[in-house]
Amino acid sequence: MKKNLLTILILFWFCFFWINQTQALSVADFTPTLDKNVAKIKTTKEKVEFLKSFSDLLNTPTFTKDKNVRVYEDLREYTLNMLKVFEYELKEEEATKSSKSSSKASAKTSTKNSNTKSTTKKTDTITTKSSKNLPHLSDNFTNIDEQKVRDAILSRHNEERKSLWLENYKYNLDLEWSATVRAIKLAASSKTKNLHVRNSSDWYYNYNSILNWFSNLWIKFPNSVKWASSFSESVWYWSYKCSKSDCTQTLIDSIKRWTWKWLIIKEKEWLISDNSHYKAAIMKHFTQMWLWIAIDKSNNRYYIVLHYWVDF
């Protein structure tokens, strides 16, 4: 494994300097390659080791004193955010293994001490992940109550759905990290066009490309409901700047005005033919949603990624 990590790091090294010599650098030049290489690494532990090594490499004088130091700083921040996600996943895996080992040991002890036979009914269990080790909105914004922001956005969706006699969306905190990954990448790239695009060959919103992107993040959706989609993604950005001691309401108001009203509700009120954002918000067979917001500090923008899906 160490040999493979070293090979990948060397390839990145040459990639950096080749691009550096041939064109103006952007963090978006590197993140797709980083994503693909991380996806190829088999175990979570190996992914964590690779991302730690890569972030350390970006912190060496070769990069911190380079003319493109700002780009490398953004790439290192992107790497560290990805590292947080996989460190969290690794803790979950280790906790699960430890729990299974304890259960087996307990079962053996129970069997030895028991004089009677017992039958244990096998049941399916669902483990709810804690979000305490995941990145928080406060990592991107100053003085934000992230739960209030979530509640405000979820509430607006459910008010609209209620008016149409539709089932409320439930917030899926377990999958929030997928929106985190996308929002942070968009903020780091400062993109204002083609925000859904995953591959250079895509024109704009390519359902299969986004589905593959989710698969690379180990998120598997149920099969489509006959002709209907299994998920949808809405992405938006707008100007945002706040220097108050508590910026929670400022962010909520900005999202309400520029994301909810301008992006989503306007498609309903103006009878826009391509009302995909509004359809996603009120799609009757969707049951869950999650989101993330990241800030592009250099351009004073926020990026919001909204994911909706169907769950059986």
ZAFIZA-845180 format. One record per residue (C-alpha): residue in one letter; x, z, y. Coordinates in steps of 0.02 Angstrom, whole numbers, plus 50000, padded with zeros to 5 digits. Example, Ala and Ser with C-alpha at 12.3 -4.5 7.8 and 13.67 -1.06 7.14 Angstrom:
// residues 2
A506155039049775;S506845035749947;
// end
This chain:
// residues 312
M500005000050000;K501415004550122;K502164987250091;N500494978950133;L500304989350292;L502044984650347;T501684966150315;I500084966750420;L500974975850561;I502374962950563;L501094948750570;F500254957250717;W501944959150802;F502294940550793;C500504936650846;F500714947251002;F502284938751059;W501704921151016;I500114923051119;N501094932051254;Q502194916851277;T500834903651271;Q499374910451371;A498674924351479;L498264939051368;S496554946751341;V496084960751223;A494804948751149;D496274938351083;F496704952250961;T495144961850911;P494424948350793;T496064947950695;L496124966850692;D494324967750628;K494674955250489;N496264963950431;V495424980950428;A493964973750329;K495194967050198;I495954984250166;K495094991450013;T494995010350035;T494485020750184;K496075031050170;E497135015250182;K496135009450333;V496475026050419;E498335024750381;F498415006950447;L497475010950608;K498585026050641;S500145015450617;F499445001650726;S498965013450868;D500705021350859;L501485004050869;L500485000151027;N501145016251103;T502975011251089;P503985005551242;T503884987551183;F502044987651231;T501915001751359;K503214993251470;D502614975451443;K501874965251586;N500224965351490;V500204984251472;R498364985451524;V497834973851382;Y498814984051256;E498065000251323;D496314993051299;L496764987251124;R497465004351081;E495865012451144;Y494855000351037;T495965004650887;L495785023350914;N493885021950924;M493885012350761;L495035025650688;K493775039250734;V492435030050635;F493495028450478;E494175046250491;Y492365051950492;E491995040950340;L493525047950251;K492955065850282;E491245061450213;E492015053650056;E493165068550029;A491725080650054;T490685070949927;K492105071049800;S492375089749827;S490515092849805;K490465082849644;S491995092049576;S491205108749618;S489575103449537;K490465098149377;A491455114249370;S489875124349400;A488945114549267;K490315117749138;T490335136249178;S488445136949168;T488465128148999;K489735140148927;N488815155548986;S487095149548936;N486365153448765;T484895141748786;K484765123248813;S484075116948977;T483525099949036;T484005094449210;K482935081349294;K483955068049382;T483425064749562;D484005053049698;T484755061849848;I485025055950024;T486485062950122;T486195063650308;K487815061450402;S488265072850546;S488695064150708;K489855077750773;N491445068250723;L490865051350788;P491275044950963;H490095051351097;L489415043651256;S490455056451348;D492005047351284;N491515032551393;F490535040851533;T490795056351637;N489535070451618;I488195061851515;D486925070651405;E486905057551268;Q485375064551181;K484335062951339;V484895044851355;R484415041151174;D482735049951196;A482335040351355;I482675023351277;L481785027551114;S480285034151213;R480095017951312;H480105007851152;N478815019151071;E477675019251223;E477615000351216;R477355000351028;K475975013351043;S475055002251168;L475034988851032;W474515000950894;L476194999450808;E477185012550713;N478465022050816;Y480295018150796;K481335031750715;Y483105034050780;N484435031350645;L485925041850696;D486835037650534;L487055019350584;E487375022050769;W489225018950742;S488925000350710;A488234998650886;T489705009150945;V490954996850873;R490094981950955;A489814990051126;I491614996051140;K492244978851094;L491164970251225;A491674982651359;A493504980051316;S493304961051326;S492304961151490;K491264946651421;T489714941251516;K489204926651405;N488874924151219;L488774942851188;H488074940451012;V489424928550952;R490484934750805;N491364918450759;S492124905050869;S491064891950781;D489424900650827;W488394893650969;Y487554910051017;Y486444921050907;N486914916950727;Y485904928150611;N487014925150460;S488624928350557;I487934944850621;L487334949050445;N489104946050379;W489784956750521;F488654971050466;S489214968350286;N491034970150339;L490524986950412;W489784991550242;I487994991050307;K486814982550185;F485074977750240;P483594975350123;N483074957550085;S482064948550217;V480194951650218;K479634934350159;W479934923950316;A480404938650428;S482134945150474;S482854961650412;F483654966250578;S483854960950759;E485144963950894;S484874964751083;V486374965751199;W486454967551387;Y487644972451526;W487454977151709;S488344985451853;Y488575004151838;K489575016951935;C489315035651952;S490415049552019;K489115063652017;S489385079851922;D487955074551807;C487705055851782;T486375056951647;Q484885052151755;T485885038751847;L486255030151681;I484465032251619;D483775024651781;S485005010151775;I484565006051594;K482705007551632;R482824995351778;W484074982651715;T483934983251525;W482154988751489;K481214980651634;W482364965951674;L482874960951498;I481434966351386;I479804968751482;K480054953651595;E479914942651440;K478184949651411;E477604949251593;W478324932251637;L477764924351473;I479514918151438;S479514906751286;D481134913651214;N480544931751214;S481674937351073;H482184953751157;Y480374959051181;K479924953551004;A481314964350934;A480664979451030;I478894977350962;M479224969050794;K477884976450682;H478904976850521;F480414985250602;T480415004150583;Q482095010450646;M483295007850791;W484955014050854;L486045009851004;W487665012751097;I488275011051275;A490075007951329;I490815005551501;D491994992351568;K492875003251697;S493864989051775;N492254979651822;N491064994451841;R489874988251706;Y488944996151563;Y488624986851400;I487164991951289;V486924986451109;L485224989251027;H485014987050839;Y483314986750753;W482984985650568;V481714986550428;D481835000550301;F480855001850139;
// end
